[in-house]
Amino acid sequence: MAVGSWPMLGTSLYDLWIDKALYDDMSRVAIHSVSDEVNTVGKPLSCFYLASRLSKGGDLAPNGRLINDMRNTLDSHINRRRTSCL
């Protein structure tokens, strides 16, 4: 979207708000195409991950990985441990 194209953005958001079929279609697509890096939950989770890791004296060596990928690796490791305990 070009700088200054706020009228088009406003119209698109308005259409999304009032058109249930459009909202449903976009929601279906977003479930499979919008990554954690851009949602409102993913950003704070990454910040909490960094704060937790660094406050415990952990190192931070992403080696080219995204912070979210590092967090997701930790999440999947924790979930595997919880599942094995059940």
Backbone as numpy.savetxt, mean C-alpha at the origin, in Angstrom:
# Nx Ny Nz CAx CAy CAz Cx Cy Cz
-1.32 12.65 -15.43 -2.17 13.81 -15.43 -1.27 15.05 -15.43
-1.56 15.96 -16.30 -0.73 17.16 -16.44 -1.01 18.16 -15.32
0.01 18.95 -15.00 -0.14 20.01 -14.02 -1.22 20.97 -14.52
-2.12 21.34 -13.64 -3.18 22.28 -14.00 -4.44 21.63 -14.55
-4.45 20.30 -14.59 -5.65 19.63 -15.13 -6.64 19.28 -14.01
-6.70 20.13 -13.01 -7.59 19.87 -11.88 -9.06 19.78 -12.28
-9.55 20.51 -13.33 -10.96 20.33 -13.68 -11.28 18.90 -14.12
-10.36 18.29 -14.89 -10.56 16.91 -15.32 -10.51 15.96 -14.13
-9.59 16.22 -13.20 -9.50 15.39 -12.00 -10.78 15.51 -11.18
-11.27 16.73 -11.00 -12.50 16.94 -10.25 -13.68 16.23 -10.89
-13.78 16.31 -12.20 -14.87 15.63 -12.91 -14.76 14.11 -12.75
-13.54 13.60 -12.85 -13.34 12.15 -12.71 -13.71 11.68 -11.31
-13.29 12.42 -10.30 -13.64 12.06 -8.92 -15.14 12.14 -8.68
-15.76 13.17 -9.23 -17.22 13.31 -9.10 -17.92 12.13 -9.75
-17.49 11.77 -10.97 -18.09 10.63 -11.66 -17.92 9.35 -10.85
-16.76 9.17 -10.29 -16.50 7.99 -9.47 -17.40 7.96 -8.24
-17.67 9.11 -7.70 -18.50 9.22 -6.49 -19.97 8.93 -6.79
-20.48 9.35 -7.93 -21.92 9.23 -8.19 -22.30 8.04 -9.07
-21.34 7.44 -9.75 -21.64 6.34 -10.68 -21.25 5.00 -10.03
-22.24 4.30 -9.50 -21.98 3.05 -8.77 -21.31 2.00 -9.66
-21.73 1.88 -10.91 -21.12 0.89 -11.81 -19.65 1.22 -12.05
-19.33 2.49 -12.25 -17.94 2.91 -12.44 -17.12 2.62 -11.19
-17.68 2.94 -10.03 -17.00 2.68 -8.76 -16.73 1.18 -8.60
-17.74 0.35 -8.87 -17.57 -1.09 -8.74 -16.50 -1.62 -9.70
-16.53 -1.15 -10.94 -15.52 -1.58 -11.92 -14.11 -1.19 -11.47
-13.95 0.05 -11.05 -12.63 0.51 -10.62 -12.17 -0.22 -9.36
-13.08 -0.51 -8.47 -12.74 -1.24 -7.25 -12.25 -2.64 -7.57
-12.94 -3.30 -8.51 -12.53 -4.65 -8.92 -11.12 -4.64 -9.52
-10.85 -3.68 -10.36 -9.53 -3.58 -10.98 -8.47 -3.23 -9.94
-8.80 -2.32 -9.03 -7.83 -1.85 -8.03 -7.39 -2.97 -7.10
-8.27 -3.88 -6.79 -7.92 -4.98 -5.89 -6.71 -5.74 -6.41
-6.60 -5.86 -7.72 -5.53 -6.66 -8.32 -4.40 -5.82 -8.90
-4.55 -4.49 -8.92 -3.53 -3.70 -9.60 -2.90 -2.58 -8.78
-3.51 -2.19 -7.67 -2.95 -1.11 -6.86 -2.11 -1.73 -5.75
-0.86 -1.37 -5.71 0.05 -1.97 -4.74 -0.03 -1.26 -3.39
0.55 -1.92 -2.38 0.59 -1.34 -1.03 1.36 -0.03 -0.98
2.26 0.17 -1.93 3.08 1.38 -1.91 2.25 2.65 -2.08
1.07 2.54 -2.65 0.31 3.76 -2.92 -0.98 3.88 -2.11
-1.28 2.91 -1.28 -2.52 3.05 -0.52 -2.26 3.74 0.81
-3.32 4.16 1.45 -3.17 4.94 2.68 -2.76 4.08 3.87
-2.92 2.78 3.78 -2.51 1.90 4.87 -1.05 1.50 4.72
-0.60 1.30 3.50 0.76 0.84 3.26 1.83 1.80 3.74
1.61 3.09 3.56 2.62 4.08 3.97 2.85 4.08 5.48
1.79 4.19 6.30 2.03 4.17 7.75 2.63 2.84 8.22
2.22 1.73 7.60 2.79 0.44 8.00 4.29 0.41 7.75
4.70 0.98 6.64 6.14 1.03 6.35 6.87 1.91 7.36
6.25 3.01 7.74 6.86 3.89 8.75 6.96 3.17 10.09
5.91 2.45 10.48 5.96 1.68 11.73 7.03 0.60 11.66
7.13 -0.05 10.50 8.16 -1.07 10.32 9.55 -0.47 10.52
9.80 0.66 9.87 11.10 1.32 10.01 11.37 1.73 11.46
10.38 2.33 12.09 10.55 2.78 13.48 10.83 1.59 14.40
10.09 0.52 14.21 10.28 -0.66 15.05 11.65 -1.26 14.82
12.02 -1.41 13.58 13.31 -2.01 13.24 14.48 -1.19 13.79
14.42 0.12 13.58 15.53 0.97 14.00 15.55 1.17 15.52
14.38 1.19 16.17 14.35 1.38 17.62 14.91 0.17 18.37
14.94 -0.97 17.71 15.49 -2.19 18.32 16.94 -2.39 17.95
17.53 -1.38 17.31 18.94 -1.48 16.93 19.19 -2.27 15.67
18.11 -2.60 14.97 18.26 -3.36 13.72 18.92 -2.52 12.64
19.54 -3.21 11.72 20.16 -2.48 10.61 19.12 -2.30 9.51
19.45 -1.45 8.60 18.55 -1.18 7.49 19.37 -1.26 6.21
19.33 -2.41 5.58 20.08 -2.63 4.34 19.12 -3.20 3.31
18.39 -2.34 2.62 17.39 -2.83 1.69 17.96 -3.58 0.48
19.22 -3.30 0.14 19.85 -3.96 -1.00 18.98 -3.89 -2.26
18.44 -2.72 -2.52 17.64 -2.51 -3.72 16.16 -2.83 -3.57
15.75 -3.36 -2.42 14.33 -3.68 -2.22 13.58 -2.46 -1.72
12.28 -2.43 -1.98 11.43 -1.40 -1.42 11.21 -1.68 0.06
10.99 -0.64 0.84 10.71 -0.82 2.27 9.47 -1.70 2.44
8.46 -1.50 1.60 7.26 -2.33 1.69 7.57 -3.81 1.47
8.49 -4.10 0.55 8.86 -5.49 0.31 9.54 -6.09 1.54
10.36 -5.29 2.21 11.01 -5.76 3.44 9.96 -6.04 4.50
8.99 -5.14 4.63 7.92 -5.31 5.61 7.07 -6.54 5.26
6.76 -6.71 3.99 5.94 -7.86 3.58 6.67 -9.18 3.84
7.98 -9.20 3.68 8.76 -10.40 3.98 8.64 -10.73 5.46
8.75 -9.71 6.30 8.60 -9.91 7.74 7.19 -10.39 8.06
6.17 -9.76 7.45 4.78 -10.16 7.69 4.55 -11.62 7.35
5.05 -12.06 6.20 4.82 -13.44 5.80 5.56 -14.40 6.73
6.74 -14.01 7.21 7.48 -14.83 8.17 6.70 -14.97 9.48
6.17 -13.86 9.97 5.38 -13.88 11.22 4.13 -14.72 11.04
3.44 -14.57 9.90 2.22 -15.35 9.66 2.51 -16.84 9.58
3.66 -17.23 9.00 4.03 -18.64 8.94 4.26 -19.19 10.36
4.91 -18.39 11.22 5.14 -18.84 12.60 3.82 -18.99 13.34
2.90 -18.03 13.16 1.60 -18.12 13.84 0.82 -19.33 13.36
0.84 -19.60 12.06 0.10 -20.72 11.51 0.66 -22.04 12.02
1.98 -22.13 12.14 2.57 -23.38 12.61 2.27 -23.63 14.09
1.93 -22.56 14.84 1.60 -22.73 16.25 0.16 -23.16 16.46
-0.67 -23.02 15.44 -2.08 -23.36 15.59 -2.29 -24.81 15.51
